[in-house]
């Protein structure tokens, strides 16, 4: 018995097509634009089909006044629905308006069937039986609203025929049965379509998440979370103009690892990276991890004093962190040496040249005792010949 109850509960749980509130709101935002567009298209199509169907109804009823009045009523109601949809209503109003538009046509057709000859009733009833499929497949109402629309359609036919139709009781029964069967098939199709839409949305959401994660792993440093070299080059792609390149190196970091351990060293680099990131002014400034304990900052400016001010801000901010470094000869706290260079950025080779010049300035800062900021030294040829391009010193 418990297994039977569990199976029934699981089956009804599958019928419930809804996410948790936060995810449901995201799903609605992702699909609302396409749904409003589809609803407006179906509304215009329904108007056109109403006028085409009016010609057939005139042939069946031979009563132009009734047909014109019924068509005019449907036209006015449909135009009202379209105007409501153009105001971008919420889910409840949007789905209810589309359901009401279909039910208006059902009510019109059922009313006109009272004026039709008995041999024409099945033609009108067949047209009504197509309306649940319109709600389910063409309009693709949300499942609860499609359920309400199908139930209302079957009830309209059953009550209308029982109270006003001249058809025999047996014919009334078969008409209602046809409507009920059509409604059940339409509801199953609506449920499957919405279930597939929701599954596809989850798959697309997971795919986007995986793409973002892959992009993060490809273009960001695993440890600190800032850009790596590949991410920096992508961030600078297409940019050109004057800039300041700042290269910062954690002083005596090898001694820090030897003294406190590599896990503590990793935590230290993460704190330094966050600190450097907090010093950025925003747009036009990019931070990346350039090497083991080296960080590089690109500043979009043509003023060397801005580079000097930013570099000094980075140095003092790291010093204010107060991270103990008993193995450092520079004040027993973690510090950084900073070098910067001003130049024009117009290609990848040019970036390498600017980084090399900043690297020479960084070497000058280390030669000056570390925990300081230096521009590119005036005499750099000897330094370059001694150490080579792009090689940092610990």
Residue pairs with C-beta under 8 A, 6 or more apart in sequence:
15 143
15 191
17 142
17 143
17 191
17 194
17 195
17 198
18 24
19 27
19 198
26 205
27 198
27 201
28 91
30 201
31 197
31 201
35 94
35 140
36 85
36 88
36 94
38 139
38 140
39 85
39 94
39 98
39 139
40 82
40 85
40 86
42 98
42 134
42 138
42 139
43 78
43 81
43 82
43 85
43 98
43 101
44 82
46 78
46 101
46 102
46 105
46 134
47 75
47 78
47 79
50 71
50 74
50 75
50 78
50 105
51 71
53 127
54 67
54 68
54 70
54 71
57 67
57 70
57 112
57 124
58 64
58 67
60 116
60 117
60 120
60 123
60 124
61 67
61 112
61 115
61 116
63 115
66 112
66 115
67 112
70 108
70 111
70 112
73 104
73 108
74 104
74 105
74 108
77 100
77 101
77 104
78 101
78 104
81 97
81 98
81 100
81 101
84 93
84 97
85 94
85 97
85 98
89 97
91 142
95 141
95 142
95 145
96 145
98 135
98 139
98 141
98 145
99 135
99 141
99 145
99 146
99 148
99 149
99 152
102 131
102 134
102 135
102 139
102 149
102 153
103 149
103 152
103 153
103 156
105 131
106 128
106 131
106 152
106 153
106 156
106 157
107 156
109 124
109 127
109 128
110 124
110 128
110 156
110 157
110 160
111 160
112 124
113 121
113 124
113 125
113 160
113 165
114 160
114 164
114 165
116 124
118 166
118 167
121 165
121 167
121 171
121 175
122 175
125 157
125 175
125 178
125 179
126 178
128 153
128 157
128 179
129 178
129 179
129 182
130 182
131 153
132 146
132 149
132 150
132 153
132 179
132 182
132 183
132 185
132 186
132 187
133 182
133 185
133 186
133 189
135 141
135 145
135 146
135 149
135 150
135 186
135 190
136 146
136 150
136 186
136 187
136 189
136 190
136 193
137 186
137 189
137 190
137 193
140 190
140 193
140 194
140 197
141 149
141 190
142 194
143 187
143 190
143 191
143 194
146 186
146 187
146 190
147 187
150 183
150 184
150 186
150 187
151 183
153 179
153 183
154 176
154 179
154 180
154 183
157 175
157 176
157 179
158 172
158 176
158 179
161 167
161 172
161 175
161 176
162 172
165 172
167 175
218 230
218 231
219 227
219 228
219 230
219 231
219 234
220 226
220 227
220 228
220 231
221 227
221 228
221 273
221 288
221 289
223 266
223 269
223 270
223 289
224 269
224 270
224 273
224 274
224 289
225 270
225 273
226 273
226 276
226 277
226 287
226 288
226 289
226 295
227 235
227 286
227 287
227 288
227 289
228 288
228 289
229 288
229 290
231 288
232 286
232 288
232 290
232 296
232 298
233 348
233 351
235 286
235 288
236 286
236 298
236 345
236 351
239 300
239 345
240 344
240 345
240 346
241 300
241 302
241 344
241 345
241 346
242 301
242 302
242 342
242 343
242 344
242 345
243 298
243 299
243 300
243 301
243 302
243 342
243 343
243 344
243 345
243 354
244 298
244 299
244 301
244 304
244 306
244 307
244 310
244 340
244 341
244 342
245 296
245 297
245 298
245 299
245 340
245 341
245 343
245 351
245 354
245 355
245 357
245 358
246 296
246 297
246 298
246 299
246 307
246 310
246 311
246 314
246 338
246 339
246 340
246 358
247 290
247 294
247 295
247 296
247 338
247 339
247 340
247 355
247 358
247 359
247 361
247 362
247 392
248 276
248 294
248 295
248 296
248 297
248 311
248 314
248 315
248 318
248 336
248 337
248 338
248 362
249 293
249 294
249 295
249 336
249 337
249 338
249 362
249 366
249 392
250 256
250 268
250 269
250 272
250 293
250 294
250 334
250 335
250 336
251 325
251 328
251 330
251 334
251 335
251 336
251 337
251 366
251 370
251 371
252 325
252 327
252 328
252 329
252 330
252 370
252 394
253 265
253 268
253 292
253 293
253 394
254 394
255 325
255 327
255 328
256 264
256 265
256 268
256 325
256 327
256 328
256 334
257 264
257 265
258 327
259 325
259 326
259 327
260 268
268 323
268 334
269 293
271 321
271 323
272 295
272 318
272 321
272 334
272 336
273 287
273 289
273 295
275 314
275 317
275 318
275 321
276 287
276 295
276 297
276 314
276 317
276 318
277 287
278 317
279 310
279 313
279 314
279 317
280 287
280 297
281 310
283 300
284 299
284 300
284 301
285 297
285 298
285 299
285 300
285 310
286 297
286 298
287 295
287 296
287 297
288 295
288 296
288 297
288 298
289 295
289 296
290 296
290 355
291 392
293 394
294 392
296 355
296 358
297 310
297 314
298 345
299 306
299 307
299 310
301 307
302 342
304 342
304 375
307 340
307 341
307 342
307 375
308 340
308 373
308 375
310 340
311 338
311 339
311 340
311 373
312 338
312 373
314 336
314 338
315 335
315 336
315 337
315 338
315 371
315 372
315 373
318 334
318 335
318 336
319 331
319 333
319 334
319 335
319 336
319 371
321 333
321 334
322 333
323 333
323 334
324 332
324 333
324 334
325 332
325 333
325 334
325 335
326 332
328 334
328 335
330 369
330 370
330 371
331 371
335 370
335 371
336 371
337 362
337 365
337 366
337 370
337 371
337 372
338 362
338 365
338 372
338 373
338 374
339 358
339 359
339 360
339 361
339 362
339 363
339 364
339 365
339 373
339 374
339 375
339 376
340 358
340 361
340 373
340 374
340 375
340 376
341 354
341 357
341 358
341 360
341 361
341 375
341 376
343 350
343 353
343 354
343 357
344 350
345 351
345 354
352 389
352 390
355 390
356 384
356 389
356 390
357 376
357 380
358 376
359 389
359 390
359 391
359 392
360 376
360 377
360 380
360 383
360 384
361 374
361 375
361 376
361 377
362 374
362 392
363 383
363 387
363 393
364 374
364 375
364 376
364 377
364 383
365 372
365 373
365 374
366 393
368 374
377 383
387 393
